Every structure is written in structure tokens, then in C-alpha cells.
Amino acid sequence: MMRYSCLALCWMLAGCASSRALPVQPAPDGVAGTYDLQICRGPCDPRRPETEIVRGTLVLESERYPLSALPAGAVSYLERMDFELTVIDTERAPNGCFVLARTGEARTYAGTTTVGVTRWEADSVGILRLPLFHSPDAGYVARIAVEGREVRGRGRSWGVGDARVDFPMDSIYGRRVGPPDRRICIRAAEAAAEAMARRSGI
């Protein structure tokens, strides 16, 4: 189980992280897994389902892998629909993926990309940083801590120019449901590609 100082957790949960890049550390133990994920406006609380704005699955792996390890159909869809984020991870190699769906009205960029690959990195106190959306002028970055079978953290939407926003920070909660299973993301990408082909009559 990962342990953090009170200062480290306060730093993450208060959303007071510096915008400067922190040194990348070796992968913390116990990170890899498949997580049911919730992104909420206010604390994620099962007694208050109205706080949930995005729900999905996050898959974190302990090793990076090339996109060529994924089926061609999934890679084609990711490169078409999630070009910026996929290009970033093509150059640096992903070690995670996600499937997200918005469940309510929300002022957030979370869930803009519904299926994607990502790359998490740990800072000097073990907080994971990973993008869940990226475009030329906007993005969404999650910062989470893994504690036993749970992940908790915050997410921030950002933008410049016409995409500039002043959205509040989101809360993030996840529960580990099994070992890393990137097939969940592969199936979602392939299903999205098939749906797109049907709509376009291809």
C-alpha cells in the first residue's frame, strides 16, 4: 500500500500543484489495475449521485507499451479521434487507457475524449499525473493517489485563447476491480469505430 504524508495529500486534494514539471520517479508499487472511475463536482459520494458528472474505467499498467501492441482498428480510431493525446503517447509510449462517459451536465473537459490512451507519471511524493483530454488549446489533467484498492484525487480543466475556461476542480474517486485489462479500451475503441463507419455509410 502506498503511504503519503499529510502534506502530500493536502497538496493534491487542494489542487495547489505547481505548473512546473516534477521529476519522474519509478513506478510506485500497487498502481497497476483496472479501476471503476467517478469524476464528481464536489466530493464523490454514493449517497449523492447527483454529484457524479463522468463515469468510466481507468486502466493503469506498470510498463509502457507501443501503440503497435494494440489492434490496427483500435489504433486507427485513436489516431483519428484523439490525435493530440495519441501523438503525445506515441512519442513517449502509453502505460494506461480509459473509457469515459458523461452522466450529467457539467462545466468540465473531463469526458470530452471518451476512449483514449494516456501515460501516467509519478512525482516525488507518489502522486500520479495523467492527461484524460488534450487538444491544441485545451486539456484535462488528473492527479490521483493510489491507496490500497482505491484512487482519490482531483482533476483540472485548462484552456488558452477561445478555449480558456474557469472551471472548478473536479473530485476523482476510483475502486480497483481487477488487474490491468486494456482489452476494455480496445473493445470500446473498436465499437466506436464501427459505429462511426455505420453512420458514415462505409
Summary of the structure (lengths in Angstrom):
residues: 202
radius of gyration: 16.3
end to end distance: 48.9
largest distance: 55.3
contacts: 624
relative contact order: 0.22
helix: 27%
strand: 33%
